[in-house]
């Protein structure tokens, strides 16, 4: 893929983030999500690509935009690109004015992303520069903590584990604390939680727990760019979910997916902060303009670029790339 597409991806997440920023703290998740979706779709349709959404807002019968299988881009003769996206990662966070709301997109060649249905996924993730297989979904939390601590030359008590604050994780949290490790609970936004394992300043050593499968693929795309490790396994709770998985071509519902099973190849990943968080600063709006803070990573080079931009809001809605 043309490396210039990476900067175009940032413009896509900037557009979604700027639109969602108008809804921060207003208490309306749906309005925030719709604003981000409309802006991201418009920005994607400016790109000179033949794009297909493989991770999106749902199936075609569940949403009227950014659905799985929707074609985007302005050039059907252009390069075929698969797209994984979340216009507003953390809709509840945005509505409540909390931390870590993001706009996220990942681009890659056709066939690069796992495309599961919108179900849950059990996940475990660590950052780069660790021995292969240092953690494993099939191991107990205590064994994973000990193995990670040994690999990093730390005590288990030094480790900080990021987990979604959900009742389903009460037993997991108890086991981690009993082993002596610390826990950082987040209310939403497990894409940023997984990515935090690859950010030294976040102090997060490992992500564990059950969250959305689509978010799992997006997080895997980011980790694939920086060399982290991740495993996932779908959590199918009903016959309907198992049938949906079969329709997506998933024949082994208990399969343990490695990082490269979920995201591979020359991936371009971009994210823009909507509210302040461990990964990115949120949007600062002022009279007539706004500032954004984004990252863009390309797997081929492994380079992470941090991009700060100042936008004229009188142009927003007319164009989505300068």
Phi, psi and omega per residue, in radians:
X1 nan 2.589 3.090
X2 -1.111 2.221 -3.097
X3 -1.128 -0.377 3.086
X4 -1.118 -0.342 3.123
X5 -1.131 -0.438 3.120
X6 -1.076 -0.749 3.109
X7 -1.216 -0.559 3.055
X8 -1.141 -0.607 3.111
X9 -1.101 -0.647 3.098
X10 -1.109 -0.679 3.115
X11 -1.102 -0.555 3.092
X12 -1.150 -0.832 -3.134
X13 -1.245 -0.565 3.062
X14 -1.069 -0.766 -3.124
X15 -1.060 -0.801 3.134
X16 -1.131 -0.731 -3.115
X17 -1.156 -0.742 3.121
X18 -1.085 -0.708 3.130
X19 -1.153 -0.766 -3.126
X20 -1.189 -0.490 -3.063
X21 -1.099 -0.424 3.096
X22 -1.153 -0.367 -3.043
X23 -1.808 0.041 -3.108
X24 -1.082 2.219 3.074
X25 1.410 0.057 -3.102
X26 -1.522 -0.123 3.067
X27 1.374 0.179 -3.079
X28 -2.076 1.653 -3.108
X29 -1.093 -0.741 -3.073
X30 -1.117 -0.750 -3.140
X31 -1.115 -0.719 3.119
X32 -1.120 -0.776 -3.121
X33 -1.116 -0.763 -3.131
X34 -1.128 -0.701 3.122
X35 -1.082 -0.767 -3.141
X36 -1.156 -0.723 -3.131
X37 -1.077 -0.832 -3.102
X38 -1.069 -0.759 -3.115
X39 -1.189 -0.730 -3.133
X40 -1.157 -0.714 3.134
X41 -1.095 -0.784 3.128
X42 -1.067 -0.710 -3.137
X43 -1.187 -0.691 3.107
X44 -1.106 -0.638 -3.092
X45 -1.288 -0.133 3.023
X46 -1.448 -0.454 -3.051
X47 -1.184 2.477 3.127
X48 -1.520 1.216 3.131
X49 -2.421 2.843 2.947
X50 -1.809 1.495 -2.987
X51 -1.688 2.550 3.051
X52 -2.271 2.237 3.138
X53 -1.419 2.147 3.123
X54 -1.949 -0.376 2.966
X55 -2.253 1.992 -3.049
X56 -2.538 -2.540 -3.047
X57 -1.526 0.045 3.135
X58 2.420 -3.026 3.105
X59 -1.329 2.925 -3.083
X60 -1.071 -0.505 -3.131
X61 -1.530 0.035 -3.104
X62 -1.881 -0.367 -3.101
X63 -2.658 2.727 -3.095
X64 -1.761 0.061 3.089
X65 -2.661 2.609 -3.130
X66 0.979 0.636 3.110
X67 -1.525 2.786 -3.137
X68 -1.091 2.195 -3.105
X69 1.722 -0.206 3.138
X70 -1.164 2.425 3.085
X71 -1.583 2.341 3.098
X72 -2.359 2.889 -3.079
X73 1.839 2.840 -3.028
X74 -1.857 0.048 -3.020
X75 -2.427 1.689 3.139
X76 -1.211 -0.214 3.047
X77 -1.662 0.015 -3.136
X78 -1.399 -3.088 -3.103
X79 -1.116 2.357 3.089
X80 -1.280 2.121 -3.046
X81 -2.203 2.293 2.983
X82 -1.574 2.487 -3.041
X83 -2.229 2.241 2.972
X84 -1.956 2.346 -3.022
X85 -2.653 2.770 2.928
X86 -2.568 1.783 -3.090
X87 -1.054 -0.519 3.129
X88 -2.512 1.583 3.044
X89 -1.390 1.849 -3.092
X90 1.779 0.973 -3.139
X91 -1.092 -0.680 3.117
X92 -1.139 -0.722 3.097
X93 -1.005 -0.847 -3.116
X94 -1.054 -0.829 -3.097
X95 -1.079 -0.584 -3.104
X96 -1.625 -0.076 -3.122
X97 1.293 0.491 -3.135
X98 -1.486 -2.863 -3.055
X99 -1.802 2.719 2.983
X100 1.356 0.394 2.997
X101 -1.364 2.320 -3.050
X102 -2.345 2.784 2.832
X103 -1.947 2.276 -2.959
X104 -2.345 2.446 3.023
X105 -2.574 2.528 3.053
X106 -2.311 2.373 -3.118
X107 -2.122 2.479 3.095
X108 -2.826 2.957 3.106
X109 -1.119 2.772 -3.106
X110 -0.953 2.327 3.103
X111 1.524 0.171 -3.060
X112 -1.503 -0.354 -3.055
X113 -1.989 2.440 2.896
X114 -1.120 2.433 -3.111
X115 -2.177 1.339 3.133
X116 -1.393 2.898 3.002
X117 -1.239 3.036 3.134
X118 -1.390 1.429 3.116
X119 -2.244 -3.081 3.084
X120 -1.472 2.757 3.068
X121 -2.440 2.312 2.975
X122 -1.386 2.341 -3.018
X123 -2.360 2.620 2.930
X124 -2.519 2.358 -3.047
X125 -2.591 2.513 3.029
X126 -2.385 2.940 -3.088
X127 -1.458 -2.927 -3.080
X128 -1.390 3.090 3.036
X129 1.091 0.681 3.083
X130 -2.205 2.703 3.116
X131 -1.055 2.515 3.104
X132 -0.997 2.435 3.088
X133 1.238 0.407 -3.092
X134 -1.135 -0.494 3.036
X135 -2.238 2.740 -3.063
X136 -2.654 2.348 3.125
X137 -1.029 -0.504 -3.097
X138 -1.410 -0.149 3.089
X139 -1.571 2.800 3.084
X140 -1.275 2.777 3.088
X141 -0.992 -0.663 -3.115
X142 -1.133 -0.758 3.125
X143 -1.112 -0.754 3.122
X144 -1.093 -0.699 3.108
X145 -1.104 -0.779 -3.134
X146 -1.130 -0.736 -3.128
X147 -1.151 -0.705 3.133
X148 -1.183 -0.760 3.130
X149 -1.062 -0.741 3.130
X150 -1.097 -0.767 -3.114
X151 -1.121 -0.544 -3.109
X152 -1.671 -0.020 -3.134
X153 1.189 0.625 -3.108
X154 -2.152 2.972 2.925
X155 -1.520 2.677 3.085
X156 -0.980 -0.597 -3.129
X157 -1.150 -0.272 3.110
X158 -1.448 -0.278 -3.006
X159 -1.389 2.500 3.055
X160 -2.067 2.139 -3.045
X161 -1.961 2.206 -3.141
X162 -1.615 2.267 -3.093
X163 -2.492 2.473 3.004
X164 -1.150 2.368 -3.131
X165 -1.409 1.566 -3.122
X166 -2.378 2.604 3.089
X167 -0.982 -0.555 -3.121
X168 -1.139 -0.238 -3.094
X169 -1.797 0.142 -3.077
X170 -1.028 -0.769 -3.127
X171 -1.168 -0.737 3.120
X172 -1.068 -0.791 -3.138
X173 -1.075 -0.747 -3.138
X174 -1.082 -0.723 -3.129
X175 -1.167 -0.684 3.127
X176 -1.144 -0.785 3.139
X177 -1.180 -0.646 3.112
X178 -1.112 -0.584 3.110
X179 -1.282 -0.241 3.077
X180 1.873 -0.107 -3.137
X181 -1.408 2.862 3.121
X182 -1.703 2.701 -3.097
X183 -2.163 2.305 2.993
X184 -1.931 1.945 -3.121
X185 -1.580 2.346 3.079
X186 -2.094 2.547 -3.072
X187 -1.381 -0.598 3.135
X188 -2.745 3.129 2.998
X189 1.402 0.946 -3.084
X190 -1.343 -0.174 2.975
X191 -1.107 -0.846 3.117
X192 -1.152 -0.555 3.103
X193 -1.114 -0.752 3.103
X194 -1.180 -0.800 -3.113
X195 -1.081 -0.537 -3.133
X196 -1.036 -0.447 3.123
X197 -1.129 -0.374 -3.135
X198 -1.729 0.086 -3.128
X199 -1.931 1.876 -3.054
X200 -0.941 -0.645 -3.071
X201 -1.303 -0.193 -3.140
X202 -1.352 -0.415 -3.088
X203 1.190 0.095 3.110
X204 -1.445 2.202 -3.099
X205 -1.671 -0.534 -3.085
X206 -2.737 2.561 3.014
X207 -1.929 2.378 3.106
X208 -2.464 2.666 3.010
X209 2.195 -3.043 -3.068
X210 -1.912 2.211 3.078
X211 -2.535 -2.872 -3.109
X212 -1.211 2.477 3.115
X213 -1.193 -0.659 3.120
X214 -1.100 -0.739 3.093
X215 -1.115 -0.579 3.094
X216 -1.082 -0.731 3.129
X217 -1.174 -0.715 3.109
X218 -1.097 -0.746 3.106
X219 -1.127 -0.688 3.099
X220 -1.080 -0.651 3.116
X221 -1.068 -0.730 3.121
X222 -1.183 -0.785 -3.127
X223 -1.141 -0.602 3.109
X224 -1.061 -0.505 -3.122
X225 -1.328 -0.464 -3.047
X226 -1.977 0.008 3.030
X227 1.552 0.348 3.082
X228 -1.339 -3.116 3.114
X229 -2.172 2.501 -3.137
X230 -2.732 2.545 2.989
X231 -2.298 2.617 3.117
X232 -2.504 2.665 3.060
X233 -2.496 2.248 -3.128
X234 -1.127 2.510 3.063
X235 -1.963 1.761 -3.075
X236 -1.793 1.969 -2.937
X237 -1.719 -0.076 -3.085
X238 -2.662 2.913 3.092
X239 -1.142 -0.570 3.097
X240 -1.097 -0.760 3.125
X241 -1.168 -0.649 3.092
X242 -1.138 -0.660 3.101
X243 -1.174 -0.685 3.100
X244 -1.117 -0.664 3.101
X245 -1.128 -0.717 3.118
X246 -1.086 -0.677 3.120
X247 -1.147 -0.415 3.080
X248 -1.531 0.120 3.099
X249 1.516 0.227 -3.130
X250 -1.631 1.913 -3.066
X251 -1.710 -0.343 3.127
X252 -2.027 1.657 -3.051
X253 -1.172 -0.290 -3.126
X254 -1.756 0.165 -3.086
X255 -1.095 2.413 3.034
X256 -1.624 2.002 -3.093
X257 -1.569 2.214 2.983
X258 -1.402 2.945 -3.132
X259 -0.929 -0.815 -3.092
X260 -1.212 -0.268 3.035
X261 -1.344 -0.459 -3.078
X262 -1.653 -0.559 -3.117
X263 -2.725 2.256 -3.088
X264 -2.618 2.909 3.067
X265 1.536 -2.835 -3.093
X266 -1.451 1.362 -3.089
X267 -1.455 2.489 2.961
X268 -2.048 2.145 -3.068
X269 -2.110 2.327 3.109
X270 -2.374 2.541 3.081
X271 -2.558 2.478 3.075
X272 -2.175 2.323 3.117
X273 -1.266 2.401 3.036
X274 -1.772 -0.807 2.996
X275 -2.108 2.798 -3.118
X276 -1.030 2.539 3.110
X277 -2.808 -3.035 -3.125
X278 -1.221 -0.450 -3.078
X279 -1.666 -0.757 -3.021
X280 -2.469 2.676 2.989
X281 -1.400 2.618 3.132
X282 -1.399 3.085 -3.116
X283 -1.316 2.343 3.045
X284 -1.872 1.951 3.141
X285 -1.685 2.414 3.078
X286 -2.458 3.049 -3.045
X287 -1.032 2.033 3.081
X288 1.449 -0.043 -3.078
X289 -2.830 -3.092 3.129
X290 -2.795 2.709 3.033
X291 -1.968 2.556 3.093
X292 -2.205 2.684 3.065
X293 -2.217 2.125 -3.060
X294 -2.323 2.829 2.921
X295 -2.190 2.638 3.008
X296 -2.409 2.330 -3.099
X297 -2.272 2.418 3.061
X298 -2.082 2.209 -3.073
X299 -1.090 -0.612 -3.060
X300 -1.062 -0.654 -3.121
X301 -1.811 -0.406 -3.069
X302 1.305 0.127 -3.113
X303 -1.406 2.293 3.032
X304 -1.869 2.102 3.099
X305 -1.879 2.329 3.040
X306 -1.755 2.200 -3.015
X307 -2.142 2.147 3.022
X308 -1.895 2.345 -3.096
X309 -2.386 2.615 3.049
X310 -2.012 2.242 -3.014
X311 -2.042 2.477 2.973
X312 -1.566 2.005 -3.046
X313 -1.275 -0.246 3.063
X314 -1.254 -0.284 3.063
X315 -1.618 -0.326 -3.090
X316 -1.145 2.343 -3.060
X317 1.734 -0.386 3.091
X318 -1.658 -0.755 3.111
X319 -2.376 2.703 -3.140
X320 -2.134 0.158 3.028
X321 -2.613 2.361 -3.091
X322 -1.368 nan nan
